[in-house]
């Protein structure tokens, strides 16, 4: 069976939406939010980055307003956390696993959408980073946490690296069916190794 690039983007978008919804629901659950609060945090985590990207590239209405599947997927994510939160806790540490998966999938899907709107490749890479990082940023702000993107640990850089790698593979003629999974895994592994080995970017010393 032949799959088009659009088919792959849709699948990646669905996966990213679900894992970010789970990440947001888990974060809100740990803050003891009620069910409505959990659902709101899950939703803004899942669609926040894509919404900002769509506004920047001129995609109107924004993606989640063109289909109910974002709402449905968010509800599924919230229900999974509600009924299976103990089981889900075994597969991640401080939302790390789901956040890393969401970062990788949204970074690549976001950049691909920006390219489809004829955005300059350099800015398309930034759009990929925004798609991958800003949902988590909104989640952390609403949960009264310092956003991961602003902390010492490397977070935005894996998204930029993965988006850049995808663009490079595209220029080399690698088909999306191959480049999508490769670059998504690259982002996830970059993030995992950054946390595992405490990779950090230089800091400005103010003392």
C-alpha positions in Angstrom: 0.0 0.0 0.0 1.3 3.5 -0.9 1.3 6.2 1.7 1.7 9.8 0.9 3.6 12.4 2.9 0.2 13.9 4.1 -0.8 10.4 5.4 2.5 10.2 7.4 2.1 13.8 8.8 -1.5 12.9 10.0 -0.3 9.8 11.8 2.7 11.7 13.4 0.3 14.5 14.4 -2.1 12.0 16.1 0.7 10.3 18.0 2.1 13.7 19.1 -1.3 14.9 20.2 -1.9 11.8 22.3 1.4 11.8 24.0 1.4 15.5 24.8 -2.2 15.2 26.1 -1.1 12.4 28.4 1.9 14.5 29.5 -0.3 17.5 30.3 -2.9 15.3 32.1 -0.2 13.7 34.2 1.3 17.1 35.1 -2.1 18.4 36.1 -2.9 15.3 38.0 0.2 15.7 40.1 -0.9 19.2 40.9 -4.2 17.8 42.2 -6.3 19.6 39.6 -9.9 18.5 39.2 -11.0 16.7 36.1 -11.9 19.8 34.2 -8.5 21.3 35.0 -6.7 18.2 33.9 -8.6 18.2 30.6 -7.8 21.9 30.0 -4.1 21.4 30.7 -4.0 18.3 28.5 -5.7 20.2 25.6 -3.4 23.2 25.7 -0.4 21.0 26.0 -1.5 19.0 23.0 -2.4 21.9 20.7 -0.5 24.9 22.1 2.6 24.6 20.0 0.7 23.8 16.8 -1.6 26.7 17.4 1.3 29.2 17.7 2.9 27.7 14.6 -0.3 28.0 12.6 -0.8 31.6 13.6 2.8 32.4 12.5 2.6 30.7 9.1 -0.9 32.0 8.3 -2.8 28.7 8.5 -6.4 29.7 9.3 -8.3 28.5 11.1 -5.6 26.8 13.2 -5.3 23.0 12.9 -7.3 21.9 15.9 -10.3 24.0 14.7 -10.5 22.2 11.4 -11.0 18.7 12.9 -12.6 17.2 16.0 -10.0 14.5 16.2 -7.8 16.8 18.4 -10.5 17.1 21.0 -11.3 13.3 20.8 -7.6 12.4 21.1 -7.3 14.7 24.1 -10.3 13.1 25.8 -8.7 9.7 25.2 -5.5 10.9 26.7 -7.3 12.2 29.8 -9.3 9.0 30.2 -6.1 6.9 29.9 -4.5 9.0 32.7 -7.7 8.9 34.8 -8.0 5.1 34.7 -4.4 4.0 34.1 -2.3 6.6 35.8 -0.5 4.0 38.0 0.5 2.0 35.0 1.5 5.1 33.0 3.7 6.1 35.9 5.9 3.0 35.4 6.8 4.1 31.9 8.1 7.6 32.6 9.9 9.8 35.1 8.6 13.4 35.6 6.7 13.2 32.3 10.0 12.6 30.6 9.1 9.8 28.2 5.9 11.2 26.9 7.3 14.7 26.7 10.3 13.4 24.6 8.1 11.5 22.2 5.8 14.5 21.8 8.8 16.8 21.3 10.1 14.6 18.5 6.8 14.0 16.7 5.6 17.6 16.8 9.0 19.1 15.9 9.1 17.1 12.6 5.4 17.4 11.8 5.5 21.1 12.6 8.4 21.7 10.3 6.8 19.7 7.5 3.6 21.8 7.7 5.6 25.0 7.6 7.4 23.8 4.5 4.0 23.0 2.9 3.2 26.7 3.3 6.4 27.7 1.4 8.0 29.0 4.6 11.8 29.6 4.2 13.6 26.4 5.4 15.4 28.2 8.1 12.2 29.6 9.6 10.5 26.2 9.0 13.1 24.7 11.4 12.1 27.3 14.0 8.4 26.4 13.4 9.3 22.8 14.1 10.9 23.8 17.4 7.9 26.0 18.3 5.5 23.1 17.5 7.5 20.7 19.7 8.3 23.0 22.7 5.6 25.5 23.2 2.8 23.2 24.2 5.0 22.0 27.1 5.9 25.6 27.8 2.3 26.6 28.2 1.7 23.4 30.3 4.5 24.3 32.7 3.4 27.9 33.1 -0.2 27.0 33.9 1.1 24.4 36.4 3.3 27.0 38.0 6.5 25.3 37.0 9.6 26.8 35.3 9.2 25.7 31.7 11.6 22.9 30.6 12.7 25.1 27.7 14.2 27.6 30.1 15.9 25.2 32.4 19.6 24.1 32.3 18.8 20.7 30.6 18.8 20.7 26.8 15.2 20.8 25.5 14.8 23.0 22.5 18.1 22.0 20.9 17.0 18.4 20.1 13.9 19.8 18.3 16.1 22.1 16.2 18.6 19.3 15.5 15.8 16.9 14.4 14.2 19.4 12.2 17.5 20.3 10.6 18.3 16.7 10.0 14.9 16.2 8.4 15.6 19.1 6.1 19.0 17.7 5.2 17.6 14.3 4.4 14.9 15.9 2.2 17.6 17.7 0.2 19.4 14.4 -0.2 16.3 12.9 -1.7 15.4 10.6 1.2 11.7 9.8 1.1 9.5 11.0 4.1 8.6 7.4 4.9 12.2 6.9 5.9 13.2 10.4 7.1 10.2 10.9 9.4 10.9 8.0 11.8 14.7 8.5 11.6 14.5 12.2 12.7 11.8 11.6 15.3 14.0 8.9 16.9 16.9 11.3 16.6 15.1 13.9 18.6 14.0 11.4 21.3 17.5 9.9 21.6 19.1 13.4 21.8 16.7 14.3 24.6 17.3 11.0 26.4 21.1 11.3 26.3 21.0 15.0 27.2 19.1 14.1 30.4 21.1 10.9 31.0 24.5 12.6 30.7 23.5 16.0 32.0 24.3 17.9 28.8 23.9 21.6 29.3 24.3 24.8 27.3 26.5 27.6 28.6 24.9 29.9 31.1 25.3 33.6 31.6 26.9 34.2 35.0 25.2 37.2 36.8 27.2 37.0 40.1 
